[in-house]
Structure formats: structure tokens, C-alpha cells
């Protein structure tokens, strides 16, 4: 996921297989844990916006 404001860009790499989010902002990188419960919320937001979901290896 990418967010922009003016000339700044932040990328979020969300992985539910490894339960982490990598935040990339300029030359800074931060890795944090992600709650599995957020997956359903994120999937709904993406689906409601008409963004196709990647196929899951577990489905």
C-alpha cells in the first residue's frame, strides 16, 4: 500500500503469513507486528474500494 502527501511517500508492505508490516519512508525502514484480526478489516476496505485481493495460499 502506498500513501503520498506532497512529495513524501510511505509504503506499507503487509504480510499476514509472517504477521508483519514493513514501513518504508525515504531511507527509513521499520518492521512491526500486525494483528491477524486486522486482515478481515483490510480485506473489506479493499473489496469495498473495488481493489482485487491477492489469492491466498490457504484458501
LOVEX-26252 format. One line per field, with one value per residue: residue number from 1; chain; x, y, z of N, C-alpha, C in turn. Coordinates in pm, 1 decimal. Layout:
BEGIN
num: [NUM,...]
cadena: [A,...]
npx: [X,...]
npy: [Y,...]
npz: [Z,...]
capx: [X,...]
capy: [Y,...]
capz: [Z,...]
cpx: [X,...]
cpy: [Y,...]
cpz: [Z,...]
end
This chain:
BEGIN
num: [1,2,3,4,5,6,7,8,9,10,11,12,13,14,15,16,17,18,19,20,21,22,23,24,25,26,27,28,29,30,31,32,33,34,35,36,37,38,39,40,41,42,43,44,45,46,47,48,49,50,51,52,53,54,55,56,57,58,59]
cadena: [A,A,A,A,A,A,A,A,A,A,A,A,A,A,A,A,A,A,A,A,A,A,A,A,A,A,A,A,A,A,A,A,A,A,A,A,A,A,A,A,A,A,A,A,A,A,A,A,A,A,A,A,A,A,A,A,A,A,A]
npx: [84.8,54.3,104.2,71.5,174.7,202.6,534.9,616.9,636.2,503.7,542.3,366.3,421.5,241.6,219.3,50.8,123.0,368.9,302.1,358.3,430.1,603.2,733.5,817.0,983.0,1120.5,1459.8,1428.6,1338.1,1101.3,996.3,711.2,489.9,181.2,-163.7,-356.4,-628.8,-676.7,-678.3,-929.5,-1064.1,-901.9,-922.6,-1197.1,-1209.0,-1049.1,-1192.2,-1441.3,-1355.4,-1316.2,-1080.8,-897.1,-829.3,-530.2,-473.0,-508.2,-279.9,-386.0,-644.2]
npy: [-113.9,223.0,555.3,900.7,1234.6,1547.1,1573.7,1357.3,1005.5,704.3,362.2,65.3,-260.3,-532.0,-834.8,-1117.6,-1377.8,-1377.7,-1218.9,-935.9,-585.8,-389.2,-74.8,171.5,466.0,710.7,678.4,533.3,238.8,38.4,-233.3,-391.1,-582.0,-728.7,-754.2,-1044.3,-1016.9,-782.2,-838.2,-910.8,-666.2,-500.1,-641.4,-604.1,-322.8,-293.6,-451.3,-317.6,-85.5,-170.7,-297.1,-569.3,-867.3,-1040.0,-1383.1,-1627.3,-1850.9,-2029.3,-2083.6]
npz: [0.0,-75.0,30.2,-27.3,34.5,-71.0,-159.3,-20.1,35.9,161.1,201.0,271.7,345.6,379.5,542.9,610.1,644.5,772.2,978.6,987.0,926.6,705.0,703.8,482.2,448.0,281.6,332.4,556.5,734.6,893.4,1086.1,1200.8,1411.7,1302.5,1370.5,1331.7,1327.6,1194.9,928.7,813.3,826.4,664.0,419.7,366.9,336.5,105.0,-82.1,-84.6,-205.0,-457.2,-519.6,-622.6,-434.8,-350.9,-430.8,-173.2,-20.2,149.5,91.6]
capx: [0.0,135.6,37.4,151.0,131.9,302.3,645.9,651.0,572.6,521.3,495.6,339.1,422.2,167.7,228.4,-18.3,191.7,474.7,243.6,435.4,417.1,727.7,704.8,928.5,964.7,1251.9,1563.6,1396.7,1259.6,1056.1,917.6,627.8,395.5,44.2,-263.7,-430.4,-767.5,-687.3,-687.5,-1068.5,-1095.7,-830.4,-983.2,-1325.2,-1179.6,-1001.7,-1303.0,-1538.0,-1296.4,-1303.9,-943.2,-896.5,-740.1,-438.9,-517.6,-444.9,-226.1,-458.1,-784.9]
capy: [0.0,345.1,681.6,1018.7,1369.0,1634.8,1498.6,1243.9,876.4,597.4,232.6,-35.2,-397.1,-606.4,-979.8,-1191.9,-1505.8,-1356.6,-1129.0,-812.7,-474.5,-315.7,63.6,233.3,610.9,760.6,578.2,467.1,115.6,-5.5,-356.1,-408.2,-694.4,-695.4,-843.2,-1119.9,-969.6,-668.7,-888.1,-902.1,-524.3,-453.9,-704.8,-537.4,-189.6,-309.8,-502.6,-208.8,13.1,-231.6,-343.2,-715.2,-926.0,-1144.8,-1515.7,-1677.1,-1986.0,-2112.9,-2099.3]
capz: [0.0,-83.9,63.5,-64.4,74.0,-131.6,-218.1,66.7,8.2,259.9,153.5,373.9,293.7,481.4,522.8,715.6,665.1,872.6,1079.5,999.9,834.1,684.5,668.0,410.6,437.0,241.4,357.8,683.0,729.2,1024.9,1078.6,1319.9,1407.6,1264.0,1427.9,1230.2,1324.1,1103.2,791.1,766.2,809.3,545.3,302.4,340.7,281.8,-32.1,-163.4,-100.0,-296.1,-589.3,-539.8,-609.3,-335.7,-399.3,-385.7,-51.7,-30.5,244.8,51.4]
cpx: [91.6,48.9,130.7,87.2,239.7,409.5,685.4,570.5,604.8,463.9,476.3,334.4,362.5,172.1,162.0,42.0,301.1,430.4,322.8,396.6,553.9,687.3,830.0,897.4,1100.4,1355.1,1539.0,1310.2,1226.4,972.1,843.7,536.2,257.1,-49.3,-338.5,-575.2,-784.9,-705.4,-828.9,-1107.8,-1029.2,-891.2,-1116.0,-1302.3,-1136.2,-1113.5,-1406.5,-1487.6,-1277.1,-1163.9,-940.6,-793.7,-650.1,-491.6,-439.0,-396.0,-308.5,-603.9,-800.2]
cpy: [122.9,465.7,795.7,1143.4,1463.5,1552.2,1377.5,1120.2,779.4,470.4,139.9,-170.8,-484.6,-754.3,-1051.3,-1330.1,-1492.9,-1259.2,-1000.7,-710.2,-409.1,-177.8,123.1,380.8,672.1,650.2,502.3,343.8,73.7,-131.0,-372.5,-528.3,-643.6,-799.9,-915.4,-1073.3,-851.5,-713.3,-873.6,-757.2,-470.3,-513.1,-638.8,-398.8,-198.0,-354.6,-393.3,-101.3,-43.3,-279.6,-494.1,-762.1,-1030.6,-1279.5,-1559.4,-1818.4,-2083.8,-2131.4,-2206.7]
cpz: [0.0,-50.0,27.5,-7.3,24.7,-199.4,-133.8,29.9,119.8,198.3,272.2,304.7,403.0,447.8,639.8,737.1,770.4,981.3,1097.4,894.9,826.1,633.2,605.2,391.8,407.4,257.7,487.7,658.7,871.7,1005.5,1210.6,1301.2,1369.1,1325.1,1315.6,1219.4,1228.7,958.0,735.4,739.7,682.4,418.8,266.4,281.1,135.0,-125.0,-188.7,-196.5,-436.2,-621.6,-521.3,-506.3,-401.4,-350.8,-263.1,-73.8,54.2,208.5,-51.6]
end
